[in-house]
Amino acid sequence: MGEWEALVLNPRTGGVRLSVHVRPRSSRSAILGVREGALEVALTAPPADGAANSELVKLLARALEVRRGDVSIVVGASSRSKVLEINGMLPEQARSRLSGAAR
């Protein structure tokens, strides 16, 4: 099983949910890969005043080719471990687009 097949994507009505582990204050923002079933993401923004959350939503919306409004943090807004919901996306589409956007 490859790295991207290990990414846990839970189908929801009209979208998909996934776990994300964030590394704030990194040297650059990038999708790093999969760790323990969660997407690992590095962000340059600090974890203050919602800056890292905003950057995370922007980065994933660009990688998944959806509007920012289609990406929402449903659990863990103040934690490094988060659950995000992506509207208008099937699990297979999300996996394919994320693996293509990874460094």
MIKE-708202 format. One record per residue: residue in three letters; x, y, z of N, C-alpha, C in turn. Coordinates in steps of 0.1 Angstrom, whole numbers. Layout:
+-----+-------+-------+-------+-------+-------+-------+-------+-------+-------+
! res !   npx !   npy !   npz !  capx !  capy !  capz !   cpx !   cpy !   cpz !
+-----+-------+-------+-------+-------+-------+-------+-------+-------+-------+
! ALA !     X !     Y !     Z !     X !     Y !     Z !     X !     Y !     Z !
...
+-----+-------+-------+-------+-------+-------+-------+-------+-------+-------+
END
This chain:
+-----+-------+-------+-------+-------+-------+-------+-------+-------+-------+
! res !   npx !   npy !   npz !  capx !  capy !  capz !   cpx !   cpy !   cpz !
+-----+-------+-------+-------+-------+-------+-------+-------+-------+-------+
! MET !     9 !   -12 !     0 !     0 !     0 !     0 !     9 !    12 !     0 !
! GLY !     7 !    22 !    -9 !    14 !    34 !   -11 !    11 !    44 !     0 !
! GLU !    19 !    54 !     1 !    17 !    65 !    11 !     3 !    71 !    10 !
! TRP !    -2 !    74 !    -2 !   -14 !    81 !    -4 !   -26 !    72 !    -2 !
! GLU !   -25 !    59 !    -3 !   -36 !    50 !     0 !   -38 !    49 !    15 !
! ALA !   -28 !    53 !    23 !   -29 !    53 !    37 !   -37 !    65 !    43 !
! LEU !   -39 !    75 !    34 !   -47 !    87 !    38 !   -61 !    83 !    40 !
! VAL !   -66 !    85 !    52 !   -80 !    82 !    56 !   -89 !    93 !    51 !
! LEU !   -98 !    90 !    42 !  -108 !   100 !    37 !  -122 !    94 !    39 !
! ASN !  -130 !   101 !    48 !  -143 !    97 !    51 !  -153 !   104 !    42 !
! PRO !  -161 !    96 !    34 !  -171 !   102 !    26 !  -182 !   108 !    34 !
! ARG !  -187 !   120 !    31 !  -198 !   126 !    37 !  -208 !   130 !    27 !
! THR !  -220 !   134 !    31 !  -230 !   138 !    21 !  -225 !   151 !    14 !
! GLY !  -222 !   150 !     1 !  -217 !   161 !    -6 !  -203 !   165 !    -5 !
! GLY !  -195 !   156 !     2 !  -181 !   159 !     3 !  -173 !   148 !    10 !
! VAL !  -162 !   152 !    16 !  -153 !   142 !    22 !  -146 !   149 !    35 !
! ARG !  -143 !   141 !    45 !  -136 !   146 !    57 !  -123 !   139 !    57 !
! LEU !  -113 !   147 !    62 !   -99 !   141 !    64 !   -93 !   147 !    76 !
! SER !   -84 !   140 !    82 !   -76 !   145 !    94 !   -63 !   151 !    88 !
! VAL !   -59 !   162 !    95 !   -47 !   170 !    90 !   -39 !   173 !   102 !
! HIS !   -26 !   171 !   101 !   -16 !   174 !   112 !    -8 !   186 !   106 !
! VAL !    -8 !   197 !   114 !    -2 !   210 !   109 !    11 !   212 !   116 !
! ARG !    21 !   217 !   109 !    33 !   222 !   114 !    34 !   237 !   112 !
! PRO !    30 !   245 !   121 !    31 !   260 !   119 !    45 !   265 !   120 !
! ARG !    47 !   277 !   115 !    61 !   284 !   115 !    71 !   276 !   108 !
! SER !    68 !   269 !    97 !    78 !   262 !    89 !    84 !   272 !    79 !
! SER !    95 !   268 !    72 !   102 !   277 !    63 !    93 !   279 !    50 !
! ARG !    85 !   270 !    47 !    76 !   272 !    35 !    63 !   264 !    37 !
! SER !    52 !   268 !    31 !    40 !   261 !    31 !    39 !   250 !    21 !
! ALA !    36 !   238 !    25 !    36 !   227 !    16 !    28 !   215 !    21 !
! ILE !    23 !   207 !    13 !    17 !   194 !    17 !    29 !   184 !    17 !
! LEU !    31 !   179 !    29 !    43 !   170 !    31 !    41 !   156 !    27 !
! GLY !    28 !   151 !    30 !    26 !   137 !    27 !    16 !   132 !    37 !
! VAL !    16 !   119 !    40 !     7 !   112 !    49 !    14 !   106 !    61 !
! ARG !     9 !   109 !    73 !    15 !   103 !    85 !     4 !    98 !    94 !
! GLU !     4 !    85 !    97 !    -6 !    78 !   105 !   -20 !    81 !   100 !
! GLY !   -23 !    80 !    87 !   -36 !    82 !    82 !   -40 !    96 !    80 !
! ALA !   -32 !   106 !    85 !   -36 !   120 !    84 !   -27 !   127 !    74 !
! LEU !   -32 !   138 !    68 !   -24 !   146 !    58 !   -15 !   155 !    67 !
! GLU !    -2 !   155 !    63 !     7 !   163 !    70 !    10 !   176 !    62 !
! VAL !     9 !   188 !    68 !    10 !   200 !    61 !    19 !   210 !    69 !
! ALA !    29 !   216 !    62 !    37 !   226 !    68 !    32 !   240 !    64 !
! LEU !    31 !   249 !    74 !    26 !   263 !    71 !    36 !   273 !    76 !
! THR !    38 !   284 !    69 !    47 !   294 !    73 !    41 !   303 !    84 !
! ALA !    27 !   304 !    85 !    20 !   312 !    94 !    22 !   307 !   108 !
! PRO !    22 !   316 !   118 !    22 !   312 !   132 !     8 !   308 !   136 !
! PRO !     7 !   300 !   147 !    -6 !   296 !   152 !   -13 !   306 !   160 !
! ALA !   -14 !   318 !   156 !   -20 !   329 !   164 !   -30 !   337 !   155 !
! ASP !   -41 !   341 !   162 !   -51 !   349 !   155 !   -57 !   342 !   143 !
! GLY !   -57 !   329 !   142 !   -63 !   322 !   131 !   -54 !   322 !   118 !
! ALA !   -42 !   327 !   119 !   -34 !   329 !   107 !   -31 !   315 !   100 !
! ALA !   -27 !   305 !   109 !   -24 !   292 !   104 !   -36 !   285 !    98 !
! ASN !   -48 !   287 !   104 !   -60 !   281 !    99 !   -63 !   287 !    86 !
! SER !   -62 !   300 !    84 !   -65 !   307 !    72 !   -56 !   302 !    61 !
! GLU !   -43 !   301 !    64 !   -33 !   296 !    54 !   -36 !   282 !    50 !
! LEU !   -40 !   273 !    60 !   -43 !   259 !    57 !   -55 !   258 !    47 !
! VAL !   -65 !   265 !    50 !   -77 !   265 !    41 !   -73 !   270 !    27 !
! LYS !   -66 !   280 !    26 !   -61 !   285 !    13 !   -53 !   275 !     6 !
! LEU !   -43 !   269 !    13 !   -34 !   259 !     6 !   -42 !   247 !     1 !
! LEU !   -51 !   242 !    10 !   -58 !   230 !     6 !   -69 !   233 !    -5 !
! ALA !   -75 !   245 !    -5 !   -84 !   249 !   -16 !   -77 !   249 !   -29 !
! ARG !   -65 !   255 !   -29 !   -57 !   255 !   -41 !   -53 !   242 !   -46 !
! ALA !   -48 !   233 !   -37 !   -44 !   220 !   -40 !   -55 !   211 !   -46 !
! LEU !   -67 !   213 !   -40 !   -79 !   205 !   -43 !   -87 !   211 !   -55 !
! GLU !   -83 !   223 !   -59 !   -90 !   230 !   -70 !  -105 !   232 !   -66 !
! VAL !  -107 !   237 !   -54 !  -121 !   241 !   -50 !  -120 !   255 !   -44 !
! ARG !  -132 !   261 !   -42 !  -133 !   274 !   -36 !  -129 !   273 !   -21 !
! ARG !  -124 !   284 !   -15 !  -120 !   284 !    -1 !  -132 !   281 !     7 !
! GLY !  -144 !   285 !     3 !  -156 !   283 !    10 !  -160 !   268 !    11 !
! ASP !  -155 !   260 !     2 !  -157 !   246 !     2 !  -149 !   238 !    12 !
! VAL !  -139 !   245 !    18 !  -130 !   239 !    28 !  -133 !   244 !    42 !
! SER !  -136 !   236 !    51 !  -139 !   241 !    65 !  -133 !   232 !    75 !
! ILE !  -128 !   238 !    86 !  -123 !   231 !    97 !  -134 !   228 !   107 !
! VAL !  -137 !   215 !   109 !  -148 !   211 !   117 !  -145 !   207 !   131 !
! VAL !  -132 !   203 !   133 !  -127 !   199 !   146 !  -113 !   204 !   147 !
! GLY !  -109 !   209 !   159 !   -95 !   212 !   162 !   -90 !   226 !   157 !
! ALA !   -99 !   236 !   157 !   -94 !   249 !   152 !   -82 !   255 !   160 !
! SER !   -81 !   251 !   172 !   -70 !   256 !   180 !   -59 !   245 !   183 !
! SER !   -59 !   234 !   175 !   -50 !   223 !   177 !   -42 !   221 !   165 !
! ARG !   -31 !   214 !   166 !   -23 !   210 !   154 !   -29 !   199 !   146 !
! SER !   -37 !   191 !   154 !   -45 !   180 !   147 !   -59 !   185 !   144 !
! LYS !   -63 !   185 !   132 !   -76 !   190 !   128 !   -84 !   180 !   119 !
! VAL !   -97 !   182 !   118 !  -105 !   175 !   109 !  -111 !   185 !   100 !
! LEU !  -109 !   183 !    87 !  -114 !   193 !    77 !  -125 !   186 !    68 !
! GLU !  -134 !   194 !    64 !  -144 !   189 !    55 !  -143 !   196 !    42 !
! ILE !  -143 !   189 !    31 !  -142 !   194 !    17 !  -155 !   192 !    10 !
! ASN !  -163 !   202 !     6 !  -175 !   200 !    -1 !  -173 !   198 !   -16 !
! GLY !  -182 !   190 !   -22 !  -181 !   189 !   -36 !  -170 !   180 !   -41 !
! MET !  -165 !   171 !   -33 !  -154 !   163 !   -37 !  -156 !   148 !   -33 !
! LEU !  -152 !   139 !   -41 !  -152 !   125 !   -38 !  -138 !   121 !   -32 !
! PRO !  -138 !   110 !   -24 !  -125 !   106 !   -18 !  -114 !   103 !   -29 !
! GLU !  -118 !    97 !   -40 !  -108 !    94 !   -50 !  -102 !   107 !   -56 !
! GLN !  -111 !   117 !   -58 !  -106 !   129 !   -64 !   -97 !   136 !   -54 !
! ALA !  -101 !   136 !   -41 !   -92 !   143 !   -31 !   -79 !   137 !   -30 !
! ARG !   -78 !   123 !   -30 !   -65 !   116 !   -29 !   -57 !   119 !   -41 !
! SER !   -62 !   119 !   -53 !   -55 !   122 !   -65 !   -49 !   136 !   -65 !
! ARG !   -57 !   146 !   -62 !   -53 !   160 !   -62 !   -43 !   163 !   -52 !
! LEU !   -45 !   157 !   -40 !   -35 !   159 !   -29 !   -21 !   153 !   -32 !
! SER !   -22 !   141 !   -38 !    -9 !   135 !   -41 !    -2 !   142 !   -52 !
! GLY !    -9 !   148 !   -61 !    -3 !   156 !   -72 !     2 !   169 !   -67 !
! ALA !    -3 !   175 !   -56 !     1 !   188 !   -50 !    12 !   186 !   -40 !
! ALA !    15 !   174 !   -36 !    25 !   172 !   -26 !    39 !   176 !   -32 !
! ARG !    48 !   180 !   -23 !    61 !   184 !   -28 !    68 !   173 !   -34 !
+-----+-------+-------+-------+-------+-------+-------+-------+-------+-------+
END
